[in-house]
């Protein structure tokens, strides 16, 4: 019996649409063992305890990839990563299911193949890469093969997530995006993404503040997130360097050098209607870990 520990992630970081990702010390745990029954799932809500569970779906897809007969399995899920909130919950499930199948089958596929399978299920590597490898990642896909590189990040920076009580599906958040963008907007985001990576490494407050802006997705998605403008105003008034949508939302991500932000803005945030929770999350540099029990 073994357990797969997968970190939560944030994607995009403003201008890095579908390419930038960052892992946090907030985890999902997936325990696998052989079973006498075709499928047993425990630990999650009853509505997810079936063959449509994303962990099991990914498990099956991996057996198909390995061209092996599907094994009976018991899966226990313990997750602190909220569902449909823009913190990579689907990526944790996919990584957990793929690695679970790889190890339980005895194949122990190399991480490059694990990354490829996960990306084929998720459809883009922005959350998958940091979930697997940890830290700050930039990813691309060439001929259906994903590639990723890691960047350093300043220890002076603090990351805060603002999580509302409502969900927002990735599909809905993608449906509001334009089918085409202008040449000017493309240049705007490319330049800021390049600068942002170095600014995060240096902890350069001025450059981080400038380079977190975006013209590809946030202006279309923010109206879907009730009270997002209020959260951004509160953050701006407390010298947060930038507040961006985490993944597809509705969670917002604030970056600052202030390590005491929660105490300073809690009284303002609690007056809002959507029961926003604020968490300070440390960066996870390790990525997914296999624990043998």
Backbone torsions as a table, in degrees:
resi	resn	phi	psi	omega
1	UNK	NA	141.0	-178.5
2	UNK	-146.1	163.3	-179.1
3	UNK	-127.9	137.5	177.6
4	UNK	-105.1	120.5	-179.2
5	UNK	-104.2	116.7	-173.6
6	UNK	-122.6	129.2	-179.6
7	UNK	-79.2	152.6	170.2
8	UNK	-67.5	160.3	-178.9
9	UNK	-140.3	159.6	166.7
10	UNK	-120.7	143.3	-178.3
11	UNK	-119.4	158.7	175.2
12	UNK	83.6	-50.8	-178.1
13	UNK	50.0	46.1	-179.2
14	UNK	87.4	-102.2	-171.6
15	UNK	-79.6	-14.6	-173.0
16	UNK	-86.3	54.4	-173.1
17	UNK	-57.0	125.2	177.2
18	UNK	60.8	16.9	-179.0
19	UNK	-134.2	-37.8	-179.6
20	UNK	-90.1	144.4	176.2
21	UNK	-151.9	156.2	-178.1
22	UNK	-144.4	132.8	-178.3
23	UNK	-94.6	144.7	-179.8
24	UNK	-122.5	158.5	177.5
25	UNK	-82.5	66.2	173.6
26	UNK	-142.4	125.2	-160.8
27	UNK	-126.1	152.9	164.3
28	UNK	-111.9	140.5	180.0
29	UNK	-120.2	130.4	-179.5
30	UNK	-126.0	115.7	-179.6
31	UNK	-102.4	133.2	-177.3
32	UNK	-123.0	140.7	168.9
33	UNK	-155.7	156.0	179.1
34	UNK	-66.1	150.9	-174.4
35	UNK	-134.8	156.9	173.6
36	UNK	-80.2	-19.7	179.5
37	UNK	-103.3	155.4	-178.4
38	UNK	-56.0	-40.8	-177.5
39	UNK	-155.1	128.6	169.9
40	UNK	-130.6	126.1	175.8
41	UNK	-124.0	128.2	179.2
42	UNK	-130.2	167.5	172.1
43	UNK	93.0	-20.7	-179.8
44	UNK	-111.9	177.7	179.0
45	UNK	-59.9	148.4	-175.5
46	UNK	-58.2	-33.2	-178.1
47	UNK	-65.3	-17.1	178.4
48	UNK	-100.2	0.7	-175.4
49	UNK	-90.3	61.1	-178.3
50	UNK	-154.6	-175.8	-175.2
51	UNK	-68.1	-14.9	178.8
52	UNK	-84.0	-5.5	178.0
53	UNK	-56.8	132.2	-174.9
54	UNK	-64.1	-31.6	176.3
55	UNK	-63.6	-47.8	-179.5
56	UNK	-68.4	-39.0	176.5
57	UNK	-57.3	-44.3	179.3
58	UNK	-67.9	-36.8	175.4
59	UNK	-58.4	-48.7	179.7
60	UNK	-63.5	-44.3	-178.9
61	UNK	-59.9	-34.5	-179.8
62	UNK	-71.0	-38.3	175.4
63	UNK	-64.6	-37.0	176.2
64	UNK	-63.6	-42.6	179.3
65	UNK	-61.6	-39.2	-179.0
66	UNK	-81.5	-5.2	-179.3
67	UNK	58.2	44.7	179.3
68	UNK	-119.4	150.9	174.7
69	UNK	-66.0	141.4	-177.0
70	UNK	-64.5	135.3	179.7
71	UNK	-93.0	149.9	168.4
72	UNK	-68.0	141.7	-174.6
73	UNK	-149.6	146.8	170.0
74	UNK	-113.8	126.1	-176.7
75	UNK	-121.7	127.1	172.6
76	UNK	-110.4	132.3	-176.4
77	UNK	-117.9	123.5	173.0
78	UNK	-128.0	113.0	-173.1
79	UNK	-132.9	134.7	172.0
80	UNK	-100.5	0.9	-178.4
81	UNK	-89.0	117.4	-177.8
82	UNK	-66.2	144.6	-176.5
83	UNK	-82.4	139.4	176.2
84	UNK	55.7	42.3	179.9
85	UNK	-122.2	1.0	179.2
86	UNK	85.6	24.7	178.9
87	UNK	-119.5	25.7	171.1
88	UNK	75.3	27.7	-179.2
89	UNK	-61.9	-39.6	179.2
90	UNK	-66.3	-37.7	178.5
91	UNK	-63.7	-39.2	178.7
92	UNK	-63.6	-39.6	179.4
93	UNK	-65.8	-41.9	-179.1
94	UNK	-65.9	-47.4	178.9
95	UNK	-61.1	-43.4	178.9
96	UNK	-60.4	-45.7	-178.2
97	UNK	-67.1	-41.4	-179.0
98	UNK	-67.4	-47.0	178.9
99	UNK	-66.3	-36.8	177.4
100	UNK	-58.9	-44.4	179.1
101	UNK	-67.6	-41.2	-179.4
102	UNK	-60.5	-42.8	-176.6
103	UNK	-79.7	-44.7	-177.3
104	UNK	-63.9	-31.9	179.1
105	UNK	-74.5	-18.1	-176.4
106	UNK	86.7	0.3	-178.8
107	UNK	-74.6	-36.6	-179.6
108	UNK	47.9	62.2	-177.8
109	UNK	-61.0	146.9	176.1
110	UNK	-64.7	156.9	-174.6
111	UNK	-62.8	-29.3	177.5
112	UNK	-61.3	-40.2	178.6
113	UNK	-73.1	-39.0	175.7
114	UNK	-57.4	-46.1	179.0
115	UNK	-59.2	-43.6	-179.2
116	UNK	-64.2	-45.1	179.9
117	UNK	-64.1	-46.1	179.8
118	UNK	-59.1	-43.5	-178.8
119	UNK	-65.8	-36.8	179.4
120	UNK	-65.1	-29.6	178.4
121	UNK	-80.8	-45.5	-177.5
122	UNK	-73.8	-38.4	178.9
123	UNK	99.6	-15.6	176.4
124	UNK	-159.3	149.1	-169.1
125	UNK	-93.7	3.5	-170.9
126	UNK	-61.2	-39.0	176.1
127	UNK	-89.2	-33.7	-177.2
128	UNK	-62.1	-45.0	-175.1
129	UNK	-59.9	-51.9	178.8
130	UNK	-68.2	-31.1	177.2
131	UNK	-62.7	-40.0	-180.0
132	UNK	-77.6	-45.4	-167.6
133	UNK	-109.4	-10.4	179.0
134	UNK	76.8	170.1	174.5
135	UNK	71.9	-159.8	179.2
136	UNK	-96.1	121.2	-175.2
137	UNK	-125.1	150.9	170.4
138	UNK	-126.0	131.0	-171.1
139	UNK	-131.6	155.9	173.9
140	UNK	-146.2	165.6	177.8
141	UNK	-125.8	129.3	178.3
142	UNK	-130.9	120.6	-178.3
143	UNK	53.4	44.4	178.3
144	UNK	67.8	9.6	177.1
145	UNK	-109.1	122.7	179.3
146	UNK	-84.2	144.9	176.5
147	UNK	-130.3	148.3	179.1
148	UNK	-145.4	151.1	173.1
149	UNK	-130.3	153.5	-179.2
150	UNK	-109.2	145.4	177.5
151	UNK	-118.5	150.5	172.9
152	UNK	-73.6	160.1	179.1
153	UNK	-140.9	138.2	-175.3
154	UNK	-62.7	136.1	177.4
155	UNK	-74.4	-9.0	178.8
156	UNK	-79.7	-12.4	-175.9
157	UNK	-88.2	143.6	176.8
158	UNK	-121.0	141.7	-175.9
159	UNK	-118.6	128.2	-179.5
160	UNK	-123.2	133.8	174.8
161	UNK	-109.8	141.9	178.6
162	UNK	-114.8	109.3	-170.7
163	UNK	-112.0	115.3	177.6
164	UNK	-81.9	169.9	-177.8
165	UNK	-80.0	-11.7	-179.1
166	UNK	-95.9	157.3	178.7
167	UNK	-97.3	161.6	172.5
168	UNK	-145.1	118.4	-177.9
169	UNK	-74.0	146.4	176.6
170	UNK	-60.0	-37.7	-179.8
171	UNK	-60.3	-45.4	178.8
172	UNK	-63.9	-40.9	-179.4
173	UNK	-67.8	-30.2	178.1
174	UNK	-79.1	-30.1	-176.7
175	UNK	-67.1	-20.9	-179.2
176	UNK	-88.0	-5.0	-177.6
177	UNK	-79.0	147.4	178.4
178	UNK	-69.4	153.1	178.9
179	UNK	-77.3	-25.5	-179.9
180	UNK	-135.3	154.1	176.2
181	UNK	-127.0	161.4	179.1
182	UNK	-79.6	155.6	175.3
183	UNK	-55.5	-41.5	-178.3
184	UNK	-62.6	-42.8	-179.9
185	UNK	-69.4	-33.8	176.0
186	UNK	-62.0	-45.8	178.1
187	UNK	-63.0	-40.4	179.4
188	UNK	-54.6	-48.1	-176.7
189	UNK	-76.0	-38.7	179.1
190	UNK	-59.9	-45.9	-177.5
191	UNK	-65.1	-40.5	-178.2
192	UNK	-72.6	-33.8	177.5
193	UNK	-63.0	-45.1	179.0
194	UNK	-61.9	-42.8	179.6
195	UNK	-69.1	-39.9	-178.0
196	UNK	-58.3	-41.8	-178.2
197	UNK	-59.8	-44.3	178.2
198	UNK	-71.3	-36.9	-179.8
199	UNK	-64.5	-39.0	177.2
200	UNK	-67.5	-35.1	177.4
201	UNK	-65.8	-41.3	-177.6
202	UNK	-84.9	-20.4	-172.3
203	UNK	72.0	29.1	-177.2
204	UNK	-77.8	105.7	-172.9
205	UNK	-61.8	-43.6	-178.3
206	UNK	-62.8	-46.4	-178.3
207	UNK	-70.0	-36.1	177.0
208	UNK	-61.7	-45.3	-178.1
209	UNK	-60.9	-41.4	-179.6
210	UNK	-71.6	-43.2	-168.9
211	UNK	-85.7	-6.0	176.9
212	UNK	-77.3	-9.9	-177.6
213	UNK	-74.2	158.3	-169.8
214	UNK	-150.6	150.6	175.9
215	UNK	-127.8	10.3	-176.2
216	UNK	-98.3	-34.4	-171.5
217	UNK	-140.4	-32.6	-169.8
218	UNK	-67.7	-37.8	-179.2
219	UNK	-63.2	-25.0	179.7
220	UNK	-87.9	-28.6	-175.4
221	UNK	-91.6	-29.9	-176.6
222	UNK	-57.0	-36.9	177.1
223	UNK	-62.2	-20.1	177.3
224	UNK	-77.5	-14.5	-174.2
225	UNK	-106.4	97.7	-178.1
226	UNK	-57.9	132.4	178.5
227	UNK	72.0	11.1	177.7
228	UNK	-62.4	-36.5	180.0
229	UNK	-65.2	-34.6	178.2
230	UNK	-68.0	-42.1	177.7
231	UNK	-61.5	-43.9	-179.6
232	UNK	-63.6	-40.2	178.3
233	UNK	-63.4	-42.7	178.9
234	UNK	-61.8	-44.5	179.9
235	UNK	-64.6	-43.9	-179.9
236	UNK	-61.1	-38.3	-178.8
237	UNK	-73.9	-10.1	178.3
238	UNK	-115.3	26.2	171.7
239	UNK	61.6	29.1	171.0
240	UNK	-69.6	135.0	-174.0
241	UNK	-66.1	-33.2	178.3
242	UNK	-172.0	146.3	177.8
243	UNK	-125.8	118.9	-174.5
244	UNK	-125.8	165.6	175.0
245	UNK	-75.4	132.8	176.1
246	UNK	-84.5	114.0	-176.4
247	UNK	60.2	-130.5	178.1
248	UNK	-89.6	0.1	-178.9
249	UNK	88.2	-179.7	7.2
250	UNK	-86.2	-0.7	178.3
251	UNK	-64.1	142.1	174.9
252	UNK	-109.6	148.9	-178.1
253	UNK	-119.7	125.3	176.5
254	UNK	-110.9	137.7	179.2
255	UNK	-117.6	129.4	-176.0
256	UNK	-158.1	163.9	171.7
257	UNK	-92.9	-1.2	179.9
258	UNK	-79.0	118.3	-179.8
259	UNK	-90.7	2.7	-176.9
260	UNK	-123.6	25.3	-172.6
261	UNK	-61.7	-39.6	-176.6
262	UNK	-56.7	-48.1	-179.1
263	UNK	-63.3	-31.8	-175.4
264	UNK	-79.7	-25.1	-176.7
265	UNK	-117.9	-1.9	-175.7
266	UNK	-57.0	-42.9	-177.3
267	UNK	-63.6	-29.7	178.1
268	UNK	-78.4	-43.6	-177.0
269	UNK	-67.3	-35.1	-176.7
270	UNK	-68.7	-14.2	177.3
271	UNK	-79.2	-13.5	180.0
272	UNK	-75.7	169.1	-169.3
273	UNK	-90.9	-18.6	-169.6
274	UNK	-99.4	22.5	174.5
275	UNK	50.2	50.7	-178.0
276	UNK	-65.1	130.9	173.4
277	UNK	-102.0	138.6	179.0
278	UNK	-112.5	128.6	176.4
279	UNK	-128.8	136.0	170.6
280	UNK	-92.7	120.9	-175.4
281	UNK	-117.1	130.1	175.6
282	UNK	-83.3	153.3	179.2
283	UNK	-73.9	133.5	173.5
284	UNK	-93.7	121.2	-179.0
285	UNK	-100.5	-4.0	-173.8
286	UNK	-94.4	-29.5	-175.6
287	UNK	74.6	-156.0	-176.1
288	UNK	-70.2	137.7	-179.9
289	UNK	-126.3	136.7	175.3
290	UNK	-96.5	125.1	179.5
291	UNK	-116.6	119.6	179.0
292	UNK	-89.5	127.1	-172.3
293	UNK	-102.6	NA	NA
